[in-house]
Amino acid sequence: MKLNEKSQIALRFGGLSGSIARSHEEMIRLYPVSDERKDQAMSDIRELFSGKGNRNYLMSESSLEIAKRIRLDYDKFDVKFLSDVKEKKVTFMLGPNLMFRYMKRGGAIYAVQITLEGNYLRYVLFKLDTENGELHHYELPERPLDDTNFRLFVQLLIFTELSELETVIIKPRQSHGTRRQGKYKNESVGDVVLVDSTWNKILVREDGFTVSGHLRLQPYGPGKTRKKLIFIEEFQKSGYVRGAKGGVEKVEEQSIETTN
């Protein structure tokens, strides 16, 4: 895969961010809030859109598949547990038509979703308040926050922040991987962090389909007040186990539980 502005909208964002930020500042000026809050909101947007301190995360195919297994119950969803997310700025690279960027500052996670729909660029801004558990959506009614994409953003955030990752930094003009494993060539001007996971070392398959497993947020620490992500593979039927990097071994039906 060639990593460039054509294959990843995230790598085009630097050239687009200034005009989007100015457009949103015009909207902020119309908000019925104090000038102080408007100034703070515009400062937050400028910092979020700035490339300073940003890291581009490219999810491997297997890691993206695992992240999507994270179960989210909206009726019980409380963003307070994301207070463990470290202060940083990260962009999730998800192909030519979708990206997320988030910035953790203090007790808040500021985020933007960018989608390319035909010739139109669409953006949605939102904020996760990890102190009171609230979600703030900063767009107009005609720009709703898409539930599917928001769920994906939270799954990626949980996966990259609350689990053990394997990462490789691909420098500009460098390549990584093989044709069998997946080869990446960085044609951009900045570093790209390829995100992999220790959980994809074993993929359990039968007749070409992954046997169901799930990811669970496990309480731990003093008073069980903190959480970490663990992977539970509920069962393994007769079939085969394929190592993520290749190799096949016949297995018999058995119960397993894999945690990490």
Residue pairs with C-beta under 8 A, 6 or more apart in sequence:
1 7
1 182
1 183
1 184
1 185
2 185
2 187
3 11
3 58
3 93
3 170
3 184
3 185
3 186
3 187
3 188
3 192
4 11
4 187
4 188
5 11
5 12
5 188
6 96
7 95
7 96
8 58
8 93
8 95
8 96
8 99
8 188
9 95
9 96
9 97
9 98
9 99
9 114
9 116
10 56
10 91
10 92
10 93
10 94
10 99
10 101
10 114
11 56
11 93
11 188
11 190
13 91
13 99
13 101
13 114
14 51
16 114
16 121
17 49
17 50
17 51
18 49
20 49
20 121
20 123
21 45
21 46
21 49
24 45
24 123
24 125
24 138
25 42
25 45
27 140
28 38
28 41
28 42
28 45
29 38
31 37
31 38
31 41
41 138
44 105
44 110
45 110
45 125
47 103
47 105
48 89
48 101
48 102
48 103
48 110
48 111
48 112
49 101
49 112
51 190
52 89
53 88
53 89
54 89
54 90
54 91
54 101
55 88
55 89
55 90
55 91
55 191
55 193
56 90
56 91
56 93
56 188
56 190
56 191
56 192
56 193
57 90
57 91
57 92
57 93
57 160
57 193
57 195
58 93
58 170
58 184
58 192
58 193
58 194
58 195
59 67
59 92
59 93
59 94
59 156
59 195
60 182
60 194
60 195
60 196
60 197
60 200
61 182
62 196
62 197
62 200
62 203
62 244
63 159
63 165
63 195
63 196
63 197
63 200
65 200
65 210
66 159
66 197
66 199
66 200
66 215
66 231
67 155
67 156
67 158
67 159
67 160
68 152
68 155
69 213
69 214
69 215
70 155
70 158
70 159
70 214
70 215
70 229
71 214
71 215
71 216
72 151
72 154
72 155
78 133
79 109
79 128
79 129
79 130
79 133
79 134
79 135
80 130
80 131
80 132
80 133
81 130
81 217
81 227
82 109
82 128
82 130
82 157
82 158
82 161
83 107
83 130
83 131
84 161
84 162
84 226
84 227
85 104
85 109
85 130
85 157
85 161
86 104
86 161
87 104
87 105
87 106
88 103
88 104
89 101
89 102
89 103
89 104
90 101
90 102
90 160
91 99
91 100
91 101
92 99
92 100
92 101
92 153
92 156
93 99
93 192
94 100
94 152
96 116
97 115
97 116
97 117
98 113
98 114
98 115
98 116
98 149
99 113
99 114
100 111
100 112
100 113
100 114
100 149
100 153
100 156
101 111
101 112
101 114
102 109
102 110
102 111
102 112
102 153
102 157
103 109
103 110
103 111
104 110
107 129
107 130
107 131
108 127
108 128
108 129
108 130
108 131
109 127
109 128
109 130
109 157
110 125
110 127
111 125
111 126
111 127
111 128
111 153
112 123
112 124
112 125
112 126
113 123
113 124
113 125
113 126
113 145
113 146
113 149
113 150
113 153
114 121
114 122
114 123
115 121
115 122
115 123
115 149
116 122
122 143
124 137
124 139
124 143
124 144
124 145
124 146
125 137
125 138
125 139
126 135
126 136
126 137
126 138
126 139
126 145
126 150
127 135
127 136
127 138
128 134
128 135
128 136
129 135
129 136
137 144
137 145
139 145
158 217
158 229
159 197
159 215
159 229
160 195
162 217
162 227
162 228
162 229
163 197
163 199
163 215
163 228
163 229
163 231
163 260
164 197
164 198
164 260
165 195
165 196
165 197
165 198
166 195
166 196
166 197
166 198
167 193
167 194
167 195
167 196
168 176
168 193
168 194
168 196
169 191
169 192
169 193
169 194
170 176
170 184
170 186
170 191
170 192
170 193
170 194
171 186
171 191
172 186
172 187
172 188
172 189
172 190
172 191
173 186
173 187
174 185
174 186
175 183
175 184
175 185
175 186
176 183
176 184
176 186
176 194
177 183
177 184
180 246
181 245
184 192
184 194
186 192
198 260
199 231
199 258
199 260
200 244
201 243
201 244
202 241
202 242
202 243
202 244
202 258
203 210
203 241
203 242
203 243
203 244
204 210
204 211
204 213
204 233
204 236
204 239
204 241
205 211
205 239
205 240
205 241
205 242
206 237
206 238
206 239
206 240
207 239
211 233
211 235
211 236
211 237
211 239
212 234
212 235
213 231
213 232
213 233
213 234
213 258
214 231
214 232
214 234
215 229
215 230
215 231
215 232
216 229
216 230
216 231
216 232
217 227
217 228
217 229
218 227
218 228
218 229
218 230
219 225
219 226
219 227
220 226
220 227
220 228
230 259
230 260
231 258
231 259
231 260
232 257
232 258
232 259
233 256
233 257
233 258
234 257
235 255
235 256
236 251
236 253
236 254
236 255
236 256
237 253
238 251
238 252
238 253
239 251
240 248
240 249
240 250
240 251
241 248
241 249
241 251
242 248
242 249
